[in-house]
Amino acid sequence: MSRPLKIDDLIVWKLACEFEEGVLALLARTPRAVRDAKFYSQLSDAATSVASNVAEGFYRFNAAEFANFLRYSRGSVAEAERRLRAGVRKGYWPQLAIEHWLHIAFRLGRAIKGLREYLLIAAARKRAANTPRARSKPG
């Protein structure tokens, strides 16, 4: 008998948490970025919302809803990537300081996309199985 899937089992979750922790640590050790309250808030909110949306979707226990929350997560990854690059342009950190986090963001985006596609297929199959025509077919 297999155990129930836990959020900690998901690669998307692990990457989202790693990304969040890394971006927040980068911000914390960059006093100029911390002093730019709007920039700090936008980047920290974007990085934090990735994992938050993964968690909220996971605990909805519905494939279609989870897929929708993953869409929000992917948008937050894109926003965080853009703001990391903006930090380079503003002189808050060198490009080298964000390369690892951009790589994690890329992996995270691909993982989100793959899981989302799987969930959308699962939701479509469930809808098809629950249509009156599908239920009335003889076995």
N, C-alpha and C positions, 0 to 999 in steps of 0.2 A: 504494500500500500504506500503510495507516495504522499508526502506531506503537502499541505497547501502552499501555494506560491506566496512568498513574502516580498515586500517592496525591496528589501535588501538583496534579493536575488537578481534584480534587474540591472543590467549593464547601464541602461539609461540613468537609473537612480544613482549608481556609483559615480558615473561621470559627472552628473549634475552636481552632486555634493562636492566632488573634487574641484570642479570649476568654481563653484561658489566660494569655497574656502580659499582657493588660490587667489581669486580676484580680490576678495576682502583683505587678504594678507598683503597683497600688492598695494592696495589703497592705504592700509594702515601704516605701511612703512614709507609713504610718500606724503610728507607734510604739506607740500604745495597742493596736491590733489585734495587733501582733507580740507584745506582752507577754502577751496573752490566748492562751496556748499552745494550748488546746483549740480555740478559735475559729479561730485562724490555721491550725492543722493541718487542721481540717474543711473550711474554705473552700479552702485551697490544694489539698488532696487532691481535692475535688470538681471544681475547675476543671481540674486536671491530668488527671484520669481521663477527661474527655470526649475529648480528642485521643488519649489512650492506647488507649481502646477502639475508636475509629475505626481507628487503625493496626492494632491486633490483628485486628479483623474483616476489614479490607481484605486483609491478608496471609494470611488463611486460604484465600483463593481458592475460597470456597464461598458462594453467595448466601444460603442459609439461616443459616449461621453468622455471616456478616457482618451480616445483619438482626438477629440476636440481640445482637451486640455494640453495634449502634446503639441497641437498646433500653436497654442499660446506659448508653450515652452520654447519652441523653435524660434518664434518671433523674439523672445527675450534673449536667446543666444545671439541672434543677429544684432540686436540692439547693443548687447554687451560688447560684441566684437567691434562694432563701430566706435563705441566709446573708448575701448582700449586703444584703438588707432588714433582717436582724437587726443588721448593722453600723450601719445608720442608727438603729435603735431604741436601740442601746447608745451612740450618740453618737460612733462612730469616724469617721464621715464624713457629710456632708450628702446628702440625697436627690439633689441635682444631680450629685454625684460618681459616682453609680452609674447614672444614666439611660442613658448611652451603652452601658454593659455590659449593662444590662437589654434594650436594643434589640438588641444583638448576640446575646444569649441567645435572644430571641424569633425572630430570623432563623435562628439555628442550630437551634432546635427544629423550625421549619418545614422546614428543609433536611433534617434527620435524618428527619423523618416522611416526606417525599417519597421520599428514597432508600430508606428501609426498605420502604415500600409497593412500590416498583419491584422490590426484591430479593425480596420475598415472592412477588410475581407470577411472577418469573423462576424461583424455586425450585419453585413449584407447577407451572409449565409443564414443567420438567425432570422432576419426579416423574411427571407425567401421561405424558410421552413415554417414560418408562422402565418403565411398567407392562406386564405381559405382553399385555394386551388391545390396547394402543396399538401394540405392536411387531408383533402378529400380523395387523393389518389390511393388506389388500392396498393397494399404492400406487396 
